[in-house]
């Protein structure tokens, strides 16, 4: 889970606590305490990002044929036969992630996108910089890879649609997206039904009922039942890919390849045990350094401001700043 996903979940939880609390003062103190927690998470993650920036800045790029053991920074083109095909654009790749979001209206004043599901997969690949090739195991990597597609379906979805032009494909149709959504729901039902825990089959049945109601234009929400025309529910789909035969920067740990195919395949790039940084990015080295530096400073400043500001409000309410 990324830091931004965690912050989003804390925000959503804070609104639930706020809605269910008693007095106005209790609500205020609870929400301020939760925002202090959010600020702390953002502040700590900012320093983590700044450390990644310093590591990247201090680790010079090395040619593949002469990379040393330990932390390395390499640049080259992804290649290899063990490719994936991404679910939405069918892009040849070695990693993909598809996020599905649902437009949710909690009450008359609060509405927005809420994560409905995520699918991802990855394969090992080689990075080729013309001096040689090195195997990369992308497990546990942090991916900063291009968005290949984003589009919406459903009521008032509009015409917002993004498709990476260099892919040379037309992208998924609305029917394709609806079929993907139905398949994802069915996979979730099957996964819950197969879990050896009490209540799993009941959850799977609820998911099946919700999917069938949704296809009929009936949607369930907390404490209410909504009716509408077919396809009223609004969904947004976003796909990111580590595209085959494209150039990437990788900062990770070089170790011995346990299963080399020949004498030129002795090294492996992976997440190290002592060095947690493992970043795969489509940005150039300068772009990546600039992006990490800006992101780190913004997160540190934002986190500190949230903690100090909310603490000051609490102290003022308690009359301790007089």
C-alpha positions in Angstrom: 0.0 0.0 0.0 1.4 3.4 -0.9 1.5 6.3 1.5 -1.2 8.1 -0.4 -3.5 5.1 -0.3 -3.0 5.0 3.5 -3.7 8.7 3.9 -6.9 8.3 1.8 -8.1 5.4 4.0 -7.4 7.4 7.2 -9.4 10.3 5.7 -12.3 8.1 4.9 -12.2 6.6 8.3 -12.1 10.0 9.9 -15.4 11.0 8.2 -17.0 7.8 9.4 -15.9 8.5 13.0 -17.1 12.1 12.6 -20.5 11.0 11.4 -20.9 8.5 14.3 -19.6 10.6 17.2 -21.6 12.3 19.9 -21.0 16.0 20.7 -19.6 18.6 18.4 -16.5 19.0 20.6 -15.9 15.2 20.5 -16.3 15.2 16.8 -13.8 18.0 16.4 -11.1 16.4 18.7 -11.5 13.1 17.0 -11.1 14.5 13.5 -8.2 16.7 14.5 -6.4 13.7 16.1 -6.9 11.7 12.9 -5.5 14.5 10.8 -2.5 14.6 13.1 -2.0 10.9 12.4 -2.3 11.6 8.7 0.3 14.4 9.0 2.7 12.1 10.8 2.4 9.5 8.1 3.0 12.1 5.4 5.9 13.6 7.3 7.7 10.2 7.8 7.0 9.1 4.2 8.5 12.5 3.1 11.8 11.6 4.8 11.7 8.2 3.2 11.3 9.7 -0.2 14.1 12.2 0.5 16.4 9.3 1.4 15.5 7.7 -2.0 16.4 10.9 -3.7 19.8 11.1 -2.0 20.5 7.4 -2.8 19.7 8.0 -6.4 21.8 11.2 -6.6 24.8 9.5 -4.9 24.6 6.3 -7.0 26.2 6.8 -10.4 24.8 4.9 -13.4 26.8 1.8 -14.2 27.1 -0.2 -17.5 25.5 -3.6 -17.2 28.6 -5.5 -18.2 30.5 -4.1 -15.1 27.9 -3.6 -12.4 29.2 -4.5 -8.9 27.4 -6.4 -6.2 25.3 -4.3 -4.0 23.2 -1.2 -4.7 23.4 -0.2 -8.4 21.8 2.3 -10.8 21.3 1.0 -14.4 19.6 2.2 -17.5 18.4 0.3 -20.5 15.7 -1.3 -22.5 13.3 -4.0 -21.2 13.5 -7.3 -23.1 12.8 -11.0 -22.7 10.3 -13.6 -23.9 8.2 -14.1 -20.7 5.8 -11.2 -21.5 2.4 -10.4 -20.2 -0.5 -8.8 -22.1 -2.2 -6.0 -20.1 -5.9 -6.5 -19.5 -7.3 -3.3 -21.0 -4.9 -2.3 -23.9 -3.3 -5.7 -24.4 0.1 -4.0 -24.2 3.1 -6.4 -24.2 4.6 -5.7 -20.8 6.4 -7.2 -17.7 4.2 -5.5 -15.2 0.7 -4.0 -15.2 -1.7 -2.6 -12.7 -5.3 -1.9 -13.3 -7.3 0.2 -10.7 -11.1 0.4 -10.8 -12.8 3.2 -9.0 -16.5 3.7 -8.4 -18.2 7.1 -8.1 -19.9 7.1 -4.6 -22.3 9.6 -3.2 -22.3 9.3 0.5 -24.7 12.2 1.2 -25.8 15.4 -0.5 -22.5 17.1 0.3 -19.9 14.3 -0.1 -19.2 12.4 -3.3 -16.2 11.2 -5.1 -14.2 8.3 -6.4 -13.7 5.3 -4.2 -11.4 2.4 -5.0 -13.4 -0.6 -6.0 -10.6 -3.0 -6.9 -7.0 -3.5 -8.1 -5.5 -6.1 -10.3 -1.7 -6.5 -11.0 0.8 -9.0 -12.3 4.5 -9.1 -13.1 7.2 -11.2 -14.8 11.0 -11.2 -14.6 12.7 -9.5 -17.5 16.1 -8.5 -18.8 17.5 -5.0 -19.0 19.7 -4.4 -22.0 22.0 -1.3 -22.3 24.0 -2.6 -25.4 27.0 -3.5 -23.1 25.1 -6.6 -21.8 21.9 -7.9 -20.3 21.0 -8.4 -16.6 18.0 -10.3 -15.2 15.6 -8.2 -13.1 13.2 -9.7 -10.6 10.6 -6.9 -10.1 9.0 -8.5 -6.9 8.6 -5.8 -4.2 9.7 -3.0 -6.5 8.3 0.5 -6.5 7.0 1.2 -10.0 7.0 4.7 -11.6 5.7 3.6 -15.0 3.5 5.3 -17.6 -0.2 5.3 -17.6 -1.4 3.5 -20.7 -5.1 4.0 -20.4 -7.8 5.8 -18.3 -11.5 5.9 -19.1 -15.0 5.9 -17.6 -18.3 4.2 -18.1 -21.7 4.7 -16.7 -24.1 7.5 -15.9 -22.6 10.9 -16.8 -19.3 9.3 -17.5 -18.6 12.0 -20.1 -15.9 11.8 -22.8 -12.8 11.8 -20.6 -10.5 9.2 -22.0 -6.7 8.9 -22.1 -4.8 6.4 -24.3 -1.0 6.3 -24.7 -0.5 7.3 -28.3 2.7 5.4 -28.8 0.9 2.1 -28.2 -0.7 2.2 -31.7 -4.0 0.7 -30.5 -7.5 1.9 -30.3 -8.0 0.9 -26.7 -10.9 -0.8 -24.9 -14.5 0.0 -25.9 -17.2 0.5 -23.3 -18.3 -3.1 -23.8 -14.8 -4.3 -23.2 -14.7 -2.3 -19.9 -18.0 -3.7 -18.8 -16.9 -7.2 -19.6 -13.7 -6.6 -17.6 -15.7 -5.3 -14.6 -18.0 -8.4 -14.7 -15.0 -10.8 -14.9 -13.3 -9.0 -12.0 -16.5 -9.3 -9.9 -16.8 -13.0 -10.6 -13.1 -13.5 -9.7 -13.7 -11.8 -6.4 -16.7 -14.0 -5.7 -14.8 -17.1 -6.5 -11.9 -16.0 -4.3 -14.1 -15.4 -1.3 -16.0 -18.6 -1.8 -12.8 -20.6 -1.8 -11.5 -19.1 1.5 -11.5 -21.6 4.3 -12.9 -19.1 6.9 -16.4 -18.7 8.4 -18.6 -16.4 6.5 -16.5 -16.3 3.3 -19.3 -18.0 1.2 -21.8 -15.5 2.5 -19.6 -12.6 1.4 -19.2 -14.2 -2.0 -23.0 -14.5 -2.3 -23.5 -10.8 -1.3 -21.0 -9.8 -4.0 -22.8 -11.9 -6.5 -26.2 -10.2 -5.6 -24.6 -6.8 -5.7 -23.2 -7.4 -9.1 -26.5 -8.6 -10.5 -28.4 -5.7 -9.0 -25.8 -3.3 -10.4 -26.3 -4.7 -13.9 -30.1 -4.0 -13.5 -29.4 -0.4 -12.4 -30.1 -1.0 -8.7 -27.3 0.0 -6.4 -26.9 -0.5 -2.7 -25.4 2.0 -0.2 -25.3 2.2 3.5 -28.8 2.5 4.8 -30.4 3.0 1.4 -31.4 1.3 -1.9 -31.1 3.3 -5.1 -32.9 2.7 -8.4 -31.9 3.9 -11.8 -31.5 3.1 -15.5 -29.2 0.3 -16.7 -25.6 1.3 -16.4 -26.2 4.2 -14.0 -23.2 3.3 -11.9 -20.1 5.2 -12.8 -16.7 3.5 -12.9 -13.2 4.7 -13.8 -10.5 2.4 -15.1 -6.8 3.2 -15.0 -4.0 1.0 -16.4 -0.2 1.4 -15.9 2.4 -0.8 -17.6 6.1 -1.6 -17.6 6.1 -1.8 -21.4 8.3 -4.2 -23.3 11.2 -2.8 -25.4 11.1 0.6 -23.7 13.8 2.3 -21.7 13.8 2.5 -17.9 16.0 3.5 -15.0 16.4 0.9 -12.3 17.9 1.4 -8.8 18.2 -1.9 -6.9 20.5 -4.5 -5.5 22.7 -6.6 -7.7 23.1 -10.2 -6.4 24.1 -13.6 -7.7 21.6 -15.2 -10.1 20.7 -18.5 -8.6 19.6 -20.0 -12.0 21.8 -18.5 -14.8 21.2 -19.5 -18.4 24.8 -19.1 -19.4 28.1 -17.5 -18.2 26.8 -14.1 -19.2 23.7 -14.4 -16.9 25.4 -14.5 -13.5 23.8 -11.3 -12.0 20.3 -10.5 -10.8 18.7 -7.1 -9.9 16.2 -7.4 -7.0 15.1 -5.8 -3.8 18.0 -6.1 -1.3 17.7 -7.3 2.3 19.8 -4.5 3.7 19.0 -1.8 1.1 15.2 -1.3 0.8 15.3 1.0 -2.2 14.2 -0.8 -5.4 12.8 1.7 -8.0 11.8 1.0 -11.6 11.0 4.3 -13.4 10.3 5.4 -17.0 11.6 8.9 -16.2 15.1 10.0 -17.1 17.6 10.3 -14.2 17.3 14.1 -14.0 13.5 13.9 -14.2 13.4 11.3 -11.5 15.7 13.2 -9.1 13.7 16.3 -9.6 10.4 14.5 -9.0 11.7 12.7 -5.8 13.2 15.9 -4.4 10.0 17.9 -5.0 7.7 15.1 -3.7 9.9 14.7 -0.5 9.9 18.4 0.4 6.1 18.8 -0.3 5.3 15.8 1.9 7.6 17.0 4.7 6.1 20.5 4.7 2.5 19.3 4.4 2.9 16.7 7.1 4.5 19.2 9.5 1.9 21.8 8.8 -0.9 19.3 9.4 0.5 18.2 12.7 1.4 21.7 14.0 -1.9 23.2 12.8 -4.2 20.6 14.2 -2.2 20.5 17.5 -2.5 24.3 17.8 -6.3 24.1 17.3 -6.6 21.4 20.0 -4.5 23.4 22.5 -6.5 26.6 21.7 -9.8 24.8 22.3 -8.5 23.5 25.6 -7.4 27.0 26.6 -3.8 26.2 26.8 -2.5 28.9 24.4 -3.6 31.9 26.5 
